[in-house]
């Protein structure tokens, strides 16, 4: 390394020490005379990552992409930089571009392991695994096919398939000679798939629109307003994919007068449940933990980043309902005013009578699509049925003990188009310290922690250590050794983000 080059690197290091990554990046690009012949340094990669992290945190996406463009224009075939760029695109939700980036890396170096693994992750995002479960759910498919057949045979033979995905519902309409079919989809990978599916099935007259249905107007519909709208934009909590807003817009702006929507309506069912499997990742269960970790009257809980979790409760090691299931909400997708009322905050309060004593860990909700006279089978996603849907689990931030006969009041709403529960069964959040679920599960594994403590103590006759490095998800044993004055110094993972 030349003296001038060394001085330049030292100056960059000074910028890094000051966390001035913008200056460090600009200096590297201007002063080090980068060229395709030179190898990308670890310093440049580090500075680029740190600088773009800052830009992303400040929502400065134009500047962020400018940085990658500058570097990749100098090193267009550098696999490490391309892989980092693909990872950045992935984090930003730009999955198609991320996919292409990782493919480019593997074309340069077919044995690039990180790019190969990242490509698999992107594939999972582009075509999420639940698509396969849906396609393999024979009962779901038969119910939809029968409903479409019945409506088309009644003369509702112009069809709009909202969120067509693989195009299956459009295929059902085509099989029974619907007069016209329009399909719309926003996912680029699913558009590619549905286009190929339509071509393979000779469905050349299908008008496939790369648009969100909420952006469509009557002028966008080549075949005019449809008499029948079909959709299956339902998640386990029914409304998570925006079906209410979608169908309100469709009924106001797209559906022909006298037209119908499939599914006709949805009924939601609720019950309180007890499950140590879920509680292990929700609340602090290990009572001996507080013997060494002073929580000052607070308790540990995992963050509830969403209103509910998607869980196949039939596969949990422990799960039982503490009351009979009760229907809690019914929405008619063919009633415009009813859908508007629910989006605006209409709700329903139910009383759940516990038929046994136990610990309430939360509430489980599932749905069914009732027979509206057009289908022979009712589609039900309850835990006893084998369907492609999970159940919606609303966790409590405590284990609430109830006696048999206790009544639990819960208000159910889909205000704003999202399934929500209101009740008074959570403890105040000011008494809760949120930590990641995997850390909480580690802390709750009392048997493992006891074994770990025993193994550590067996390493020294007096059980004492000068320095301890505890890289567990939570340094339980390390803290124990410090408090018992059996260690003088502890190194552990950075816990600042959640403690």
N, C-alpha and C positions, 0 to 999 in steps of 0.2 A: 504494500500500500504506500503511495507517495505521501510526502509530508503534507501537501496541500489537501489531499484526500482525507488524511487523518484529522487535520484541523477542521475540515468540513463536517466529518462525522462527529467530532467532539461538540461542535456547535449544535448539531441536531440533538445530541444527547442532552445538552443543557435545556433546549426547548422542551424535550420530553419530561425532564425533571420538574419543569414548571407547568406541566400538563397543557402546554400550548401546542397542541398537535396540528393546528392549522398552519402555524408558522413553520413547524418541523416539516410538514408535508410540502409546503411551497418551496422551502429551502432545498429539500431533496430533489424536487423536480427541476429547479432552476440551476443549482450549483454543481450537481454531481454529473452533469452531462450524460444522462441516461441514454442508452442506445440498445437496440435489439441484440447486439453482440455481447452485451454485458449481462451477467447473471443478476437476477433480482435478489437483493440482500434481505436478510431477515429483518433488518432495521426498517426498510421501506415497507415491508408487509405489515409489521407491527404498527408503524405510524399510520399507514393507510387505514387499518382496522379501527384504531383508536379515534382517528379524525372522523371517519364516516359514522362511528357510533355516536359521536357528539352531534354531527349533523342530523342524524336520524332522530335523536332525542329532541332536537329543536325543530323537527318537521321541515328541514331544509333539503328536500329531496332533489331539487334541480342541482344544487351544489354537490350533493352526494354522488349523483350519477356523473357529474362532470369530472370528479376525482377519478372514478374508475375509468372513464373514457380516456383521460390523460395518460394514466399508467398503462392501460391495455393498448393504447396506440403505440407505445414504446415497446411493449412486450406482448404482442398479440397471441403468442403461442405458449406463454408461461402457464403451466398446468396449475401451479399453486395459486396464482392470482385469479385465474379463471374459476377455480374451485371456490375461492373466497367470494368472488363476485356472485357465483351461483347460490352460495349460502345466504348472501345478503338479499338477493332477490326472493329466495324462499321465505326469509323472515318477514319480508314486506308483502307476502301473499301473492307475488307475481310468479305463480307456479310454472306457467308455460315457458316463460323466459328462463327460469331457473332450470327447467328440464333441458332446454336447448343448450344451456351453458355447460351442464354436466356431460351431455352427449358430445359436445365439442372437445371436452377434456379427454374423454375416452377414445375419440378418434385420433387424438395426438398420442395418447398413452393408454392402451387398452388395459394395462395392469394397474392403473391408478385407483387404489383401493378406496380412498375417501370419496372420490367422485362417483365410484360405482355404488357405494352404500347410500350416498346422498341421492343418487338417481332413483333408488328404490323408494326412499322416503317421499320424493316428489311424485312418483307414480301413485303412491297410496293417497296422496292429496288430490291428484288430478282425477282419479276414479276411485272414490272412497269405497272402503270394503263393504259398507252397508248396501251398496248397489247390488252386489252379488247375493246378499241375503234376500233382498227384495225380489230379485229375479227368480230365486229358488223357492220363494214362498208360494206354493201352488194354490193354497186357499185364497190368498190375496188376489192372485192373478185371475182365478176363476170368478171371484166375486165381481171384480171390475169388468171382466169380459161379459158376464151375464147382464150387468147393469147397462153397459154400452149397447149390447145387442137389443135389449128390451126398448131402450129409448130410440134407437135408430129405426127399429121396426115400427115405432109409433109415429114416424115422420120427422123426428128430430135428427135429420140426416146430414146436416152441415156441422162440422165438429172443429172445435179449437182445443188443442192439447197444450195446456200450460205447464211448462217445466217438463218437456217431453223426455229428457234423459236419454235412455237407450231407444226410445220410440215405441215401447211396447203397447201403450194404450192406443197410439195411432194405428198400429198394426191390427188391433182388435176392430177398430172402426173400419179399416180397409177391408178386412175379411168379410164384413157383412155389407159391403158395397155402399158405404157412406158416399153421398153425392160430392162432398168436398171435405178436405182435411187441411187445417192449418196447424202447425206446431211451432212453439217458440221455446228457446233455451238460451241461457246466458253463459253457461260454462263452455269454453272453447273446446276442451277435450270431448265433452259429451255431445257437442254439436258435430264434431268429426265422426263420432261413433254413430249417432242417429242418421247422419247423411248416408253413411255406408250401409246401415241397416235398411233404410228406405230403398236405396238402389238395389240391394240384394233381393228385396222382396217385390221389386217391380213397382214401387210406389212413386213413380216419377212425377205425379201431379200434386204431391204433398207440397204445400208452401211452407218451407222451413225458414223461420225468422230468427236471426241471431240477436234477439232483443228480450229484455224483461217485459213481461206482459203489461206491467204498470206504465211502461213508456209507450204503449201502443194506443193508437186511436183507430176509429173506424176506417179512416183513409189508408191505413197500413194493411188492411185485410183485403187481399185480392178477391176473395170469394164473398166479401161482405160480412155482415154480422152473423155469427154462428147461432144455430138453434140449440146446440149442446156444447157445454164446456166440461172437459174432464181434466182432473188434476189429482196428483197424489203428493202434493207438497206438504206432507204431514211428518213432523218429527214425533218423538215419544210423548212430548208435552203438547201435541197437536199444533200449536200456534207458532212454534219456534222458527219456522221458515217463512213466516209472514203471510199465512194463508188468508187471514181475515182481510188485511189490506189489499191483497191480490184479488180476492173475490168481490170485495166492495167495488174496486175499480172496474173489474170485469163486468159486473152487473150494471154499473152506471154507464159504461162507455163502450162495451164490446158485445154483450149478449143481446140477441134479438128479442123483441117482445114475445112473451110466452115461452121463451127458452128455458132450459133447465141446466142445473149444475150437478155433476157427480164428483164427490159424494154429496148426498142430499143433506145430511146433518151428522152431527157427532155428539155423543154422550160421554161425559167423563165420569169416572168412578174413583173414590178415594177411600183409604183406610190407614189408620196408624199402624206402625210396625215396630217390632223389636228385632234387632240384628247386631250381635256383637261384631260381626264381620265389617259392617259399615261403621259402627262406633269406634272401632280400632283406629280408623283414619279420620275421625271427626272430633273426638274429645279425649281428654286425658283420663285414662283408666288405671294406669299404674300408680297405686297409692303410695308406694315406697319412693317414688320419684321426688316428692316434696321433702323427704327426709334430708336430701342433699342439695336440692335446688329450691331456694326460697322464692316463692311466687307472690308474696305479699297479698294474699287473699284472692289473687287472680287464678284463672285456669287456662290451660292451653287448648286451643281449638284450631282446626285447619281452616284456611280461607274458603269462603263460599263465593267463588268468582262468578257463578251463574245462579239463577234462581233454582235450578234443579240439576241433578245429575242423571245421565242416561245409564241405567243399570238393568241387566237381565237378572232380576232377583231370584229366579228359579235356579240359577247357577251358584248362588251364594251358599257357603257352608252352613250358615245360620240365618234364618229369616222366617218370621211368623207374624201374621197380622193379629192385632189385639182387639179388633172389632169386626163386625160384619161389614163388608164393603157397602158404600152408600153412593148412589148417583149424586153428583154435586153440581154439574153444569151441563146444559144442553144448548147447542147452537145450530140453528137451521141455516145452512149455507144458501138456501134459495129465498131467504127472507132478508131483504136489504136493510130494513130498519132495525131488525134484531141484531144483525152484525154490527151496524153502526153503534147501537146502544152498548154492546159489549166492549167495543174498542174505546168508547167514551167513559167506561168505568162501571157498567152494570155488573152486579155481583150476586152471589147466592151464598147464604150461610147454612151450613149443615151441622147437625149434632151427631157425634160418633160415640156410641156407648161401648165402653171396653167390656168385653165378655170374659176377660181373665186379667189377673194381676200381672205386672211386668214392667219393663222399662221401655218407654216410648223413645225411640231413636229418630223418629221422623214420620213423614207421611208418604205413602206411595200412591201415585195416580196413573191410571191407564184409561184407554178409551175404546169405544166400539162404534162402528158405523152401522146404524140400524137399517133394517129392511124398509124401504119406502115404497114397496110394491113393485120394485123393478128387479130385485135380486132374490134368489132363493135362500141365500145364506147371509147371516149377520157376521161381520168381521169384528173380532174381539181380540184385544191385545192384553188380556189379563194374564197374570203369571202362569196360569194353568194351561194356557194355549201355546202351541208352537207357532210363533209368528216371527216375522223379520224385525219387529219392533221391540225395543227395550221398554222398561217402565220409567216414568219420571219420579225420581226420588228427591224429596225435600228433606234435607237433614236438619235436625235440631242441633244447637250448640251446647246441649247438655243431655244427659240421660235422665229423663223424667219418670220417676216411679209413679205408677197408678194402681189403684185397687180395682178389682172387678166391679163393674157398675158405674164407674166414673164417666161423666159426660165430657167430651172434648168438643168445643165449638171452633169451627174453622170456616173462614170466609174465602170463597174461591172466585177469582176474577181473571179476565184476560184483558185488562185495561192496557191500552197502548198496543194491543195485539200480542201480548205475551202472557202466558199462564203464570199466575201468582197466587200465593196463599197468604192470608193474614190471620194471625192468631197471637195469643199471649203466652206461648209455651217455650220461648227462648229466654235465656238469661240475658241481662243487660250487657251490651258489647263492651262497656267500660271495665267489666270484670274479666274480659277475655284477651288473651295474647295470641295472635294468629301466627302459626308456623306452618311450613309446607307439610302436606299430607304424608309424604314419605318419611319425614323426620318424626312426625307424631306416631306413625306406625312403629318406627324403631323404638321410640321411648316406651310405647305400650307393650313391647315384647319383653315382659318381665323375666320370663324364663331365659331368654337369650342374654339379657343384661346380667343376670345372676351368674350364668356360666362364664360370661366374659370377665366379670369381676373375679371369679374364682381362678380363672386361667392367669390373669394378671398377677394376682397375689402369689400364685405358685412359682412365679419367675424368680423371686427373691425370698430368702429366708425371713427377712424382717419386713418384707412387703414394701420397701422404700425405694424411691428412684430420685435421681438428681433432676433429670429432665424427662418429660413425657411428651410424645407426639401422638395425639389421639385424633385420627382422621375419620372417625365414625360420623354418621349424619348428625349426631349430637354428642359432644365429648363428655358423656355421663361419667365414665370411669375416670377420665382425667380430672374432672372437677371434684369427684369424690376423693381422689388422692391428694389434691391440693387442700381441700377442707380438713382432711385428717392429718395434714402436715407430713404426708408420706411422699410428697413431690415438691420441688422448689420452683419448677418452671413448667408451663404447659404450652404446647403449640397445637393449634386446632384450626379447623376450617373457619373462614370468615362468616360469622353469624350475624353481622350487622344488618343484613337485609330483612331479617325477621325477628330479631330480639332487641 
